[in-house]
Structures are given as C-alpha cells and as structure tokens.
C-alpha cells in the first residue's frame, strides 16, 4: 500500500440495469460502445446519444447475470430508464433502477485489498473479474472499482477499511480529472458529443459496430469533421475558489463571452482542478476565466493521453 492508496464509496452514481434475452441486441442499437466486445472479463465506457449525437448519458457498462449494468450519474438513471423503456417495449428486455441493490467502491492503490477478497484483477484497462458475489473493474489509469450487492456492502466496506484509509468522494473525482476521464451528469445532458470529452480515446466509442442512435453524426465528426470544442484539464490556484458545479461557463477575451463549460471539478491540495470542454481557439490563447469574464483565472494542464484518430477508428 502506498501513501496515495485509499478507497471511497461511489455514492454519486446509480445503476441502470437492462436484462433479458434481447438485452445485448437492444443496447447495441442505443449505445456508442460495442456490446460484442463485452463478456464476463471485459467492461467498457460508453454513452447514449440523441439523433444529433449529443450525449444523454455516459457510463461504465458491465455484463452481469442475464444482462448489463450501467453505472451513471445518479440524476440520469430515472430519465434514461424512462426514455429507453419507450424503445424496449417490443424487445425481450427489461429495464430496472438497481441503484439500491448495488454499492460501488473506488480503490486507488488497492490491489492488495482486492487480492484479499479473492479478486486478482489484471492491469489492462476495462478488464473485470467476478468472484464471491463481487465484481472488480480496472480503470484506464490503474484505479479500480469494486461492485458488491447492497446486502454485503457493510462487510465489504469493513474489510476494505482494515487495509485502506477511507477518503472523500472529492479525492476520487480529483483522480478522475487527472486521468482525463470526463462524464455526463444531469446538468450537462445533451451539451456534448462523445468526442468533446474524448470518449473515443478511452474506448467508449466503436466505429465498427454499425448503426446506433446518433451514429451518423459521431462518425461524420471522426472521419470528416473538425472538432471546435474539446476536453481540457485546468487548474485555479486561488484558494478561495469554490468547487464549481458541472455546466458552469468558462470565459475568454478571445470571444468576449462563454467559450465552454465545466465537465467536473474537485479540490486539489487547497487549489482546484477541473475538466472543461472549451473552444479550441480560446484554449490556444490561454486566457481563461471561471464563471465570468473577471472570474478566477485558469491555467491549462496536460491530459495524460494523446489523441490518435487512426487508432480510435480501429475499435
């Protein structure tokens, strides 16, 4: 265990379950990720889009039992369930809100704790293992998620706490920001297409799977378009800055107006770090301000990965 190791409860997200014999076929026509790549050893990031390619939700999808579990912002579970149910009416698949039936933990530097629970999780991103009623998933930056049935959550939490310090959700979200993994929440629903949060660079978009809602727009942007708004990682050094909510606007004198929105933010050793989708010309200029034209100044930071369009289209 390192001094950066910790665990926390991922209380900000809920679980949408899609089950039944047609669950895979049904979701294949709804989601950006390729269901054919998923099995009892592989999960994926993904999104569900409008016909115009705007993301209604983003999530991690995990095969489980007779269907799939989608972990997404808690405020999106019910709206997505209601909307998907309209399309599932003629399918042999059933949708449920299983948020109360599962508890998820985030682990940083916690592989030893997983082994003690009987879970030997490989280092490869998106790989998963399941045993003893538990599911462990490897994330892109090496962290892990541990999923357990709610009835066993108390025991699991005690076993984790015997080996790892428990931290706040804010610390987990800071690690997610530093990993450059954005997500859609209720406040940013339908603001972004998948490429705006680099979902295609993280394995969450398949360009080989065929049709799904919004596919034409997403594919056209990948092959023919020039994206004018992209995900950036930023910091504010002013210690008095409150953690902004997703959707708060970022300003630049390049346009004299809003040039983007906060995707997510977290406190960072007394300062602030965030992910935001910004207009590329404003990001290139570098003069960026949070919340208003005279708000706290923001500094651009590096993302931990590079974009490679040729590699992205092979998934």
C-alpha positions as CSV (number, residue, x, y, z in Angstrom):
1,X,0.0,0.0,0.0
2,X,1.3,3.5,-0.9
3,X,0.7,6.7,0.8
4,X,-1.7,7.6,-2.0
5,X,-3.8,4.5,-1.5
6,X,-7.4,4.9,-0.5
7,X,-11.0,3.8,-1.1
8,X,-14.3,5.6,-1.1
9,X,-18.0,4.9,-1.7
10,X,-19.1,6.0,-5.2
11,X,-22.3,7.5,-3.9
12,X,-22.7,10.0,-6.8
13,X,-23.7,7.3,-9.3
14,X,-26.6,4.9,-9.7
15,X,-27.2,1.7,-11.6
16,X,-29.5,1.2,-14.6
17,X,-29.9,-2.5,-15.4
18,X,-31.0,-3.8,-18.7
19,X,-31.8,-7.6,-18.6
20,X,-33.3,-10.2,-20.7
21,X,-32.6,-12.4,-23.8
22,X,-32.6,-9.3,-26.1
23,X,-30.6,-7.0,-23.8
24,X,-27.4,-7.1,-26.0
25,X,-29.3,-6.6,-29.3
26,X,-31.4,-3.8,-27.8
27,X,-28.4,-1.9,-26.3
28,X,-26.3,-2.4,-29.4
29,X,-28.7,-0.1,-31.3
30,X,-28.7,2.5,-28.5
31,X,-25.1,2.9,-27.2
32,X,-21.8,4.1,-28.6
33,X,-19.8,1.2,-27.3
34,X,-19.8,-2.3,-29.0
35,X,-21.7,-4.9,-26.9
36,X,-19.9,-7.6,-28.9
37,X,-16.7,-6.8,-27.1
38,X,-18.2,-7.3,-23.7
39,X,-18.1,-10.6,-21.8
40,X,-17.5,-11.8,-18.2
41,X,-14.0,-10.4,-18.4
42,X,-14.5,-7.1,-20.2
43,X,-16.4,-3.9,-19.4
44,X,-16.4,-0.6,-21.3
45,X,-17.1,3.1,-21.1
46,X,-19.9,4.3,-23.3
47,X,-22.6,6.8,-24.0
48,X,-26.1,7.1,-25.2
49,X,-26.8,9.9,-27.7
50,X,-29.6,11.9,-29.2
51,X,-30.2,11.6,-33.0
52,X,-28.0,14.7,-33.3
53,X,-25.1,13.0,-31.5
54,X,-25.4,14.8,-28.2
55,X,-24.8,12.6,-25.1
56,X,-27.8,12.0,-22.9
57,X,-25.7,9.9,-20.6
58,X,-22.2,8.4,-20.2
59,X,-21.5,5.4,-18.1
60,X,-19.4,2.3,-17.4
61,X,-21.2,-0.8,-18.6
62,X,-20.6,-4.2,-17.0
63,X,-22.1,-7.6,-18.1
64,X,-23.9,-9.2,-15.1
65,X,-26.2,-12.2,-14.9
66,X,-28.8,-12.0,-17.7
67,X,-28.0,-8.5,-18.8
68,X,-25.9,-5.4,-18.2
69,X,-25.4,-2.8,-15.5
70,X,-24.8,0.8,-16.5
71,X,-23.2,3.0,-13.8
72,X,-24.0,6.6,-14.5
73,X,-24.7,9.9,-12.7
74,X,-27.5,9.2,-10.2
75,X,-29.6,12.1,-11.6
76,X,-29.7,10.5,-15.0
77,X,-30.8,7.0,-14.1
78,X,-34.6,7.7,-14.0
79,X,-34.7,9.9,-17.1
80,X,-32.7,7.3,-19.1
81,X,-34.8,4.5,-17.8
82,X,-38.0,6.2,-18.8
83,X,-36.6,7.1,-22.3
84,X,-35.1,3.7,-23.0
85,X,-38.3,2.0,-21.9
86,X,-40.1,3.5,-24.9
87,X,-37.8,1.7,-27.3
88,X,-37.7,-1.6,-25.2
89,X,-41.5,-2.1,-25.5
90,X,-41.1,-4.5,-28.4
91,X,-37.9,-6.2,-27.1
92,X,-37.4,-9.1,-24.8
93,X,-35.5,-6.9,-22.4
94,X,-36.5,-5.3,-19.1
95,X,-35.1,-2.1,-17.6
96,X,-34.8,-1.5,-13.8
97,X,-33.2,1.0,-11.5
98,X,-30.9,-1.2,-9.4
99,X,-29.2,1.7,-7.6
100,X,-30.4,0.4,-4.3
101,X,-29.3,-3.2,-5.0
102,X,-25.6,-2.4,-5.6
103,X,-22.9,-0.5,-3.7
104,X,-19.7,0.5,-5.6
105,X,-16.3,1.4,-4.1
106,X,-13.5,3.2,-5.8
107,X,-10.0,1.9,-5.0
108,X,-6.7,3.7,-5.6
109,X,-3.6,1.6,-4.9
110,X,-5.9,-1.1,-3.6
111,X,-4.9,-4.2,-5.5
112,X,-3.7,-5.9,-2.3
113,X,-7.2,-5.4,-0.8
114,X,-8.7,-6.9,-3.9
115,X,-6.5,-10.0,-3.6
116,X,-7.5,-10.4,0.0
117,X,-11.1,-10.5,-1.3
118,X,-10.2,-13.2,-3.8
119,X,-10.0,-10.9,-6.8
120,X,-6.8,-11.0,-8.9
121,X,-7.5,-8.1,-11.3
122,X,-5.2,-7.7,-14.3
123,X,-3.7,-4.2,-15.1
124,X,-5.4,-4.0,-18.5
125,X,-7.9,-1.2,-18.8
126,X,-11.6,-2.2,-18.8
127,X,-10.8,-5.8,-17.7
128,X,-13.0,-7.2,-15.0
129,X,-13.1,-10.2,-12.7
130,X,-16.0,-11.6,-10.6
131,X,-15.9,-13.9,-7.6
132,X,-17.6,-14.4,-4.3
133,X,-20.5,-12.1,-5.3
134,X,-18.1,-9.2,-6.1
135,X,-17.1,-7.5,-9.4
136,X,-13.8,-5.7,-9.8
137,X,-13.1,-3.5,-12.8
138,X,-9.8,-1.9,-13.9
139,X,-10.0,1.7,-15.0
140,X,-7.8,3.4,-17.6
141,X,-5.5,5.0,-15.1
142,X,-4.9,1.9,-13.0
143,X,-7.5,2.6,-10.3
144,X,-10.2,0.0,-9.8
145,X,-13.9,-0.2,-9.0
146,X,-15.4,-2.8,-6.7
147,X,-19.1,-3.6,-7.1
148,X,-21.0,-5.6,-4.4
149,X,-24.6,-6.4,-3.6
150,X,-26.0,-3.9,-1.1
151,X,-26.7,-6.7,1.4
152,X,-23.0,-7.4,1.6
153,X,-21.7,-3.8,1.4
154,X,-21.2,-3.4,5.1
155,X,-19.0,-6.4,5.4
156,X,-17.0,-5.5,2.3
157,X,-16.5,-1.9,3.5
158,X,-15.1,-3.1,6.8
159,X,-12.7,-5.4,5.0
160,X,-11.5,-2.6,2.8
161,X,-11.2,-0.3,5.8
162,X,-8.9,-2.8,7.5
163,X,-6.4,-2.3,4.7
164,X,-7.0,1.1,3.1
165,X,-7.9,4.6,4.5
166,X,-11.3,5.8,3.5
167,X,-11.3,9.0,1.6
168,X,-13.9,11.5,0.4
169,X,-15.6,11.3,-3.0
170,X,-13.8,14.5,-3.9
171,X,-10.5,12.7,-3.8
172,X,-11.7,10.1,-6.2
173,X,-13.1,12.7,-8.6
174,X,-9.7,14.5,-8.5
175,X,-8.1,11.3,-9.6
176,X,-10.6,11.0,-12.4
177,X,-9.9,14.6,-13.5
178,X,-6.2,13.9,-13.6
179,X,-6.9,10.8,-15.7
180,X,-8.8,12.9,-18.2
181,X,-12.0,10.9,-17.9
182,X,-15.0,13.2,-18.3
183,X,-18.6,12.2,-17.9
184,X,-22.1,13.5,-18.4
185,X,-24.2,14.5,-15.5
186,X,-27.8,15.8,-15.3
187,X,-26.6,19.4,-15.6
188,X,-24.6,18.7,-18.8
189,X,-27.1,16.4,-20.5
190,X,-27.1,16.9,-24.3
191,X,-24.3,19.5,-24.2
192,X,-21.5,17.4,-25.7
193,X,-20.9,14.9,-28.4
194,X,-18.7,12.0,-27.4
195,X,-15.5,13.4,-29.0
196,X,-15.8,16.6,-26.9
197,X,-15.0,14.6,-23.8
198,X,-12.5,12.3,-25.6
199,X,-14.7,9.3,-25.1
200,X,-13.4,7.8,-28.3
201,X,-9.9,7.9,-27.0
202,X,-10.9,5.9,-23.9
203,X,-12.5,3.0,-25.8
204,X,-16.1,4.3,-25.3
205,X,-17.0,4.7,-29.0
206,X,-16.9,1.9,-31.6
207,X,-16.6,2.9,-35.2
208,X,-17.0,-0.7,-36.5
209,X,-20.3,-1.7,-34.8
210,X,-22.8,-0.2,-37.3
211,X,-25.9,1.8,-36.5
212,X,-26.9,3.3,-33.2
213,X,-28.8,6.4,-32.3
214,X,-26.6,9.4,-33.2
215,X,-24.1,7.2,-35.0
216,X,-24.1,9.2,-38.3
217,X,-23.1,12.5,-36.5
218,X,-20.5,10.8,-34.3
219,X,-18.9,9.0,-37.3
220,X,-19.0,12.1,-39.5
221,X,-17.2,14.1,-36.9
222,X,-14.5,11.4,-36.6
223,X,-13.9,11.0,-40.3
224,X,-14.7,14.3,-41.8
225,X,-15.3,17.0,-39.2
226,X,-13.0,19.4,-37.5
227,X,-14.0,19.5,-33.8
228,X,-14.0,23.1,-32.5
229,X,-14.6,22.2,-28.8
230,X,-12.5,19.7,-26.9
231,X,-11.8,18.5,-23.4
232,X,-9.1,20.3,-21.4
233,X,-7.7,19.9,-17.9
234,X,-7.3,23.1,-16.0
235,X,-6.4,24.4,-12.5
236,X,-7.2,27.5,-10.5
237,X,-4.6,28.4,-7.9
238,X,-6.8,30.8,-5.9
239,X,-7.5,29.0,-2.6
240,X,-10.8,30.9,-2.2
241,X,-12.4,29.4,-5.3
242,X,-15.3,27.1,-4.6
243,X,-15.6,23.9,-6.4
244,X,-17.8,24.8,-9.5
245,X,-20.7,22.7,-10.5
246,X,-20.8,20.9,-13.9
247,X,-22.1,23.2,-16.6
248,X,-20.6,26.4,-15.1
249,X,-19.3,28.5,-18.0
250,X,-15.7,29.4,-18.8
251,X,-14.9,32.7,-20.4
252,X,-12.2,34.1,-22.6
253,X,-11.4,37.6,-24.1
254,X,-10.9,35.8,-27.5
255,X,-14.7,35.9,-27.8
256,X,-15.7,38.2,-25.0
257,X,-18.2,35.5,-24.0
258,X,-18.6,32.0,-22.8
259,X,-16.2,29.6,-24.5
260,X,-17.1,26.4,-22.7
261,X,-18.5,24.5,-19.7
262,X,-17.1,22.7,-16.7
263,X,-17.4,18.9,-17.0
264,X,-16.3,18.1,-13.5
265,X,-14.2,19.7,-10.8
266,X,-12.6,18.8,-7.4
267,X,-10.4,20.5,-4.8
268,X,-6.7,19.8,-5.1
269,X,-4.5,20.4,-2.1
270,X,-6.1,23.8,-1.4
271,X,-6.4,24.7,-5.1
272,X,-8.9,23.5,-7.7
273,X,-8.6,21.2,-10.8
274,X,-11.2,20.6,-13.4
275,X,-12.1,19.3,-16.8
276,X,-13.9,21.6,-19.2
277,X,-15.0,21.5,-22.8
278,X,-13.5,24.6,-24.5
279,X,-13.4,26.2,-27.9
280,X,-10.0,25.4,-29.3
281,X,-9.1,28.9,-30.3
282,X,-9.8,30.1,-26.7
283,X,-7.7,27.2,-25.3
284,X,-4.9,28.1,-27.6
285,X,-4.9,31.7,-26.5
286,X,-4.8,30.5,-22.9
287,X,-6.6,33.4,-21.2
288,X,-9.4,31.6,-19.5
289,X,-11.6,32.6,-16.5
290,X,-14.0,30.6,-14.4
291,X,-17.7,31.7,-14.1
292,X,-17.4,35.2,-15.6
293,X,-15.1,37.3,-17.7
294,X,-13.4,38.6,-14.5
295,X,-13.6,35.3,-12.6
296,X,-10.7,33.3,-11.2
297,X,-8.0,32.7,-13.9
298,X,-7.5,29.2,-15.1
299,X,-4.2,27.5,-16.1
300,X,-4.1,24.8,-18.7
301,X,-2.7,21.4,-17.6
302,X,-1.7,18.3,-19.7
303,X,-4.0,15.4,-20.2
304,X,-2.3,12.0,-19.5
305,X,-3.0,10.7,-23.0
306,X,-2.8,11.7,-26.7
307,X,-5.5,11.6,-29.3
308,X,-4.9,9.3,-32.2
309,X,-7.7,9.3,-34.7
310,X,-6.3,6.3,-36.7
311,X,-6.1,4.1,-33.6
312,X,-9.5,5.3,-32.4
313,X,-11.4,4.1,-35.5
314,X,-10.0,0.6,-35.2
315,X,-12.2,-0.2,-32.1
